[in-house]
Amino acid sequence: MKILYFAWVRERVGKDSEDIDLPENITTVSGLMDWLINKDEGYKAALDNRKNLKVAVNQTLVNWEHPVKDEDEVAFFPPMTGG
């Protein structure tokens, strides 16, 4: 799985992307986030407050219960505002 991080999410995680082998027991975006949060404090700081995040799977905005597979691309980013 390819995971992409944007804006302040990237800054808190400390990288713009990573490739992982999705653990077999993770089947949703929410499960992926829980797993990432437990990796270290940077992930926890970036992903713990879901109200301040958006997620896309394969470049489509989805909700937290959307299914994920090992071949997916998942992107985490803050809500954007225009101006």
C-alpha positions in Angstrom: 0.0 0.0 0.0 1.2 3.5 -0.8 0.3 6.1 1.8 0.6 9.8 1.0 0.7 12.7 3.6 0.0 16.3 2.7 0.4 19.7 4.4 0.7 19.7 8.2 0.0 15.9 8.2 3.2 15.4 6.3 5.1 17.7 8.8 3.8 15.8 11.8 4.5 12.3 10.4 7.9 13.5 9.1 7.6 12.1 5.5 5.5 12.8 2.4 4.8 9.1 1.6 5.6 5.5 2.5 5.0 2.0 1.2 3.7 -0.5 3.7 2.5 -4.1 3.7 -1.1 -3.8 5.0 -1.6 -6.1 8.0 -4.2 -8.8 7.2 -6.5 -7.7 10.1 -6.9 -4.1 8.7 -9.8 -3.8 6.4 -10.9 -0.1 6.6 -9.5 3.4 6.6 -10.3 3.7 10.3 -8.4 0.5 11.1 -5.4 1.7 9.1 -5.5 5.0 11.0 -5.6 3.2 14.3 -2.6 1.0 13.3 -0.6 4.1 12.1 -1.4 6.0 15.3 0.2 3.3 17.4 3.4 3.4 15.4 4.7 6.6 17.1 3.9 10.0 18.4 4.3 11.7 15.1 1.5 9.6 13.5 -0.6 10.1 16.6 -0.2 13.9 16.4 -1.1 13.8 12.7 -4.0 11.3 12.6 -5.6 11.3 16.0 -8.1 14.1 15.5 -10.2 12.8 12.6 -12.4 15.9 12.5 -9.5 17.8 11.0 -8.7 15.2 8.3 -9.8 14.1 4.9 -8.9 10.8 3.3 -8.8 9.6 -0.3 -8.5 6.0 -1.5 -7.2 5.7 -5.1 -7.8 9.5 -5.5 -11.5 9.4 -4.4 -12.7 11.0 -1.2 -14.0 8.4 1.2 -15.3 8.0 4.7 -13.5 6.3 7.6 -15.2 3.0 7.1 -14.2 2.7 3.5 -12.5 -0.7 2.7 -8.8 -0.8 2.0 -6.6 -3.3 0.2 -2.9 -3.8 0.0 -2.7 -2.4 -3.6 -4.5 0.8 -2.7 -3.1 4.3 -2.5 -4.4 6.2 0.6 -3.9 9.9 1.1 -4.4 11.9 4.3 -4.7 15.7 4.2 -6.4 18.6 6.0 -9.6 20.1 4.7 -8.8 22.7 2.1 -10.3 26.1 1.8 -10.4 28.3 -1.3 -9.5 31.9 -1.6 
